[in-house]
Amino acid sequence: MDHTVVLGTGSCLPDRKLTNADLEKMVDTSDEWITTRTGIRTRRIAGKGEQNYQLASRAAEKALAMAGVEAADIDLLIVATLTPHMMMPSSACFVQAEIGATGAFAFDLNAACSGFLYGLDVADKYITGRPDMKVLLVGSETLSARVNWQDRNTCILFGDGAGAVVLGGERGRGGVLASHLFSDGRLWRLLYMDSPESLNPDLVQESRKGCHLQMTGRDVFKYAVRAMEDAVAGVLAEQKVAVDEIGLMIPHQANIRILNKLMDRLGIPEEKVYINVDKYGNTSAASIPIALDEANRQGLLHRGDKILFCSFGGGFTWGSMLMQW
Ligand code: ACO
């Protein structure tokens, strides 16, 4: 039987670094507060030529080069994003045009910070049905355009970037073993971002807050830890895999305290968890594929290793996936 495997990875980060010292000049905060509460030291901010689809395209080209697959041979192109270049057409269509993926059908997928995991699951379902398919999946975000740079509660947390994978079917390799995905729309008000110029009647009372990201940080923290712990426990139990059999865990990079709590509760040592939140902050749907690409290029992923992914984000959406590299 064919399984969905990763044929290549790529990532692209904007050039401009925004440090905690830079933020100290913009809002009432300090490097010490940000570092101890979040673990974030710098984040990247998109500039000219670094729009969502442009970052996505550069990451995609690197993943295609590693996979040895031509853009024109991609059958399906998905961009996971909550900050698309335009409302219509999708960022995926912009990427398609930019890289020449002329044979693909293309669409965006929005599951907030869980978008990449949701996208992997969708791609896996297509490839399981048609193993000769080649899928390009990109997580790409330009959150800097949508955070309120006067709100110290949120602006310190986020950054821009893109990561991509080329996926295909292969016999004799483990590939995607299982995924557990969840949503709970009842909790949307704890983390949301209204549309620009929206006349959304649900948000009339809050309209002066504009279209920026809104967050009830403490509640998000609490739910995120519990939800990811449960999702990981579920996928490991289903596959009868013990924590010490995991080669590397690549979690959504939201915040070091969330990750520390998660590691504690799962009993997974820090050296088995890939962490780059210090460099890029929270890049939402891009965080897992950026981390995956870095781990891959550093030679941390070995054939046969069990790789564990988990995420949590607005919606709420969350989930876990187990993959054999
Ligand atoms: N600098 C200095 N002080 C600040 C800052 C800042 N940047 N931000 C908030 N504060 C202040 C608050 O105003 C508050 O002051 P007060 O006591 O005078 O009112 C004080 O610090 C404590 O604020 P809390 O919100 O209680 O701080 P907490 O310890 O909960 O940390 C944080 C806040 C970091 C946002 C935390 O709640 C958190 O990590 N939540 C998860 C949020 C997250 O990761 N969201 C990303 C999207 S979801 C996802 O990707 C998983």
Boltz pocket constraint, residues with backbone or C-beta under 6 A from the ligand:
constraints:
  - pocket:
      binder: B
      contacts: [[A, 28], [A, 29], [A, 30], [A, 33], [A, 34], [A, 37], [A, 38], [A, 113], [A, 152], [A, 153], [A, 154], [A, 156], [A, 157], [A, 191], [A, 215], [A, 216], [A, 217], [A, 218], [A, 219], [A, 220], [A, 221], [A, 224], [A, 252], [A, 253], [A, 254], [A, 255], [A, 257], [A, 282], [A, 312], [A, 313], [A, 314]]
      max_distance: 6.0
